[in-house]
């Protein structure tokens, strides 16, 4: 009888402690950080991402919208990485905005970043209100990816297409040499 009472008590205690842990874990995931092996991916909703799409400083921003499950996106990622490295001294910043499913960030996105050794900042867009943020980013965007926003304080261009490195570099040059 003592064992049954002890077992039931232990079961009840474990049930409550596991429940609290899973709730806490969900809050941390939603808050902003997913970490594994020193790789951090910030998770933003659109209102948190928006300031990154409207800076008025002296930089040129290249914002690529992509996902690990999108073949053309994955194919062009090395071009964005190369651009980021080659133009870092010219005030060009590359930001990769992942549209992967937030629940798969730890199992798919972070391992992908590690495998591809991505050096650009990667942000996970976690906002289910696509009808709002797609049109807010560009009124003509259908929502298809890959898509890229290149902007500076004086100019803004949106591209719903894949890039080859030469074409991407040429577009950035139009911002550097207007």
C-alpha positions as CSV (number, residue, x, y, z in Angstrom):
1,X,0.0,0.0,0.0
2,X,2.8,2.4,0.8
3,X,4.3,1.8,-2.6
4,X,1.1,2.6,-4.4
5,X,0.7,5.9,-2.5
6,X,4.4,6.7,-3.2
7,X,4.0,5.8,-6.8
8,X,0.8,7.9,-7.3
9,X,2.4,10.8,-5.4
10,X,5.5,10.7,-7.6
11,X,3.4,10.4,-10.8
12,X,1.4,13.5,-9.8
13,X,4.5,15.5,-8.9
14,X,6.2,14.6,-12.2
15,X,3.1,15.5,-14.2
16,X,3.0,19.0,-12.8
17,X,6.8,19.6,-13.1
18,X,6.8,18.4,-16.8
19,X,3.9,20.7,-17.6
20,X,5.6,23.7,-16.2
21,X,8.8,22.9,-18.0
22,X,7.0,22.6,-21.4
23,X,5.2,25.9,-20.9
24,X,8.4,27.6,-20.0
25,X,10.2,26.1,-23.0
26,X,7.4,27.4,-25.3
27,X,7.7,30.9,-23.9
28,X,11.4,30.9,-24.4
29,X,11.1,29.7,-28.0
30,X,8.5,32.3,-28.8
31,X,10.4,35.0,-27.1
32,X,13.4,35.2,-29.4
33,X,16.1,32.7,-29.0
34,X,16.8,29.2,-30.3
35,X,20.3,28.0,-29.5
36,X,22.3,24.9,-30.4
37,X,26.1,24.8,-30.6
38,X,26.5,28.5,-30.2
39,X,24.2,29.4,-33.2
40,X,21.5,31.8,-32.3
41,X,18.5,32.5,-34.5
42,X,16.3,35.4,-33.4
43,X,12.6,34.9,-34.0
44,X,10.7,38.0,-34.9
45,X,7.1,38.8,-35.7
46,X,6.6,41.4,-38.5
47,X,6.3,44.4,-36.2
48,X,9.7,43.4,-34.7
49,X,11.2,42.8,-38.2
50,X,9.8,46.0,-39.7
51,X,12.5,48.4,-38.2
52,X,15.2,46.3,-40.0
53,X,13.5,47.0,-43.3
54,X,13.3,50.8,-42.9
55,X,16.7,52.0,-41.6
56,X,17.8,55.4,-42.7
57,X,21.6,55.2,-42.0
58,X,24.4,55.1,-44.5
59,X,24.3,51.3,-45.2
60,X,22.9,49.3,-48.1
61,X,20.7,46.5,-46.8
62,X,20.2,43.3,-48.7
63,X,17.4,41.3,-47.1
64,X,16.8,37.9,-48.6
65,X,13.6,36.0,-47.8
66,X,14.2,32.2,-48.1
67,X,13.5,28.8,-46.5
68,X,15.5,25.6,-46.2
69,X,12.7,23.7,-48.1
70,X,13.0,26.1,-51.1
71,X,15.4,24.7,-53.7
72,X,16.0,28.0,-55.6
73,X,16.5,29.7,-52.2
74,X,19.2,27.3,-51.1
75,X,20.9,27.5,-54.5
76,X,21.3,31.2,-54.3
77,X,22.4,31.5,-50.6
78,X,26.1,31.2,-51.4
79,X,25.8,34.3,-53.6
80,X,24.4,36.3,-50.7
81,X,27.2,35.0,-48.5
82,X,29.8,36.0,-51.0
83,X,28.2,39.4,-51.5
84,X,28.2,40.0,-47.7
85,X,31.9,39.1,-47.4
86,X,33.0,41.1,-50.5
87,X,31.0,44.2,-49.7
88,X,31.3,44.4,-45.9
89,X,33.8,47.2,-46.2
90,X,31.5,49.1,-48.4
91,X,28.7,49.4,-45.8
92,X,26.6,46.6,-47.3
93,X,24.8,44.3,-44.9
94,X,23.2,41.0,-45.8
95,X,20.3,39.7,-43.6
96,X,18.7,36.3,-44.3
97,X,15.1,36.1,-43.2
98,X,14.0,32.5,-42.9
99,X,10.4,31.6,-43.6
100,X,10.9,28.1,-42.2
101,X,8.3,26.7,-39.8
102,X,9.2,27.9,-36.3
103,X,8.6,24.5,-34.8
104,X,11.4,23.1,-37.0
105,X,14.0,25.7,-36.2
106,X,16.0,23.5,-33.9
107,X,15.8,20.3,-36.1
108,X,16.1,21.9,-39.6
109,X,17.1,25.5,-39.6
110,X,19.9,25.5,-37.2
111,X,21.5,22.3,-38.6
112,X,21.2,23.8,-42.1
113,X,23.0,27.0,-40.9
114,X,25.8,24.9,-39.4
115,X,26.1,22.6,-42.5
116,X,26.2,25.6,-44.9
117,X,28.4,27.7,-42.5
118,X,26.2,30.7,-43.0
119,X,27.9,33.9,-41.7
120,X,25.2,36.4,-42.5
121,X,22.7,37.2,-39.8
122,X,19.7,34.8,-40.0
123,X,16.4,35.8,-38.6
124,X,13.3,33.6,-38.4
125,X,10.1,35.3,-39.3
126,X,7.4,33.9,-37.1
127,X,4.2,35.7,-38.0
128,X,1.1,33.8,-39.3
129,X,-0.4,37.0,-40.6
130,X,1.1,36.7,-44.1
131,X,-1.6,38.7,-45.8
132,X,-0.5,41.7,-43.8
133,X,3.3,41.5,-43.9
134,X,3.8,40.3,-47.4
135,X,2.0,43.4,-48.8
136,X,3.7,45.6,-46.2
137,X,7.1,44.5,-47.5
138,X,6.2,45.1,-51.1
139,X,2.7,45.8,-52.4
140,X,3.3,43.6,-55.5
141,X,4.9,40.6,-53.8
142,X,2.9,37.5,-54.3
143,X,4.6,35.8,-51.3
144,X,6.7,33.5,-53.5
145,X,10.3,32.9,-52.5
146,X,13.1,33.5,-53.0
147,X,12.5,37.2,-52.7
148,X,15.0,40.0,-52.0
149,X,14.7,43.6,-50.7
150,X,17.7,45.9,-51.4
151,X,17.4,49.3,-49.9
152,X,19.3,52.4,-48.7
153,X,18.1,55.6,-47.2
154,X,17.6,57.0,-50.8
155,X,16.5,53.9,-52.8
156,X,14.4,50.8,-52.4
157,X,14.0,47.8,-54.8
158,X,12.2,44.5,-54.4
159,X,12.9,41.4,-56.4
160,X,10.7,38.4,-56.5
161,X,13.2,36.2,-58.3
162,X,16.3,34.0,-57.9
163,X,19.7,35.6,-58.3
164,X,23.0,34.6,-59.9
165,X,25.9,36.3,-58.2
166,X,26.7,38.6,-61.1
167,X,23.1,39.8,-61.2
168,X,22.9,40.3,-57.5
169,X,26.2,42.2,-57.5
170,X,25.1,44.4,-60.4
171,X,21.9,45.4,-58.5
172,X,23.9,46.3,-55.4
173,X,26.3,48.3,-57.6
174,X,23.3,50.5,-58.6
175,X,23.0,51.5,-54.9
176,X,26.7,52.1,-54.5
177,X,27.0,54.1,-57.8
178,X,23.7,55.8,-58.4
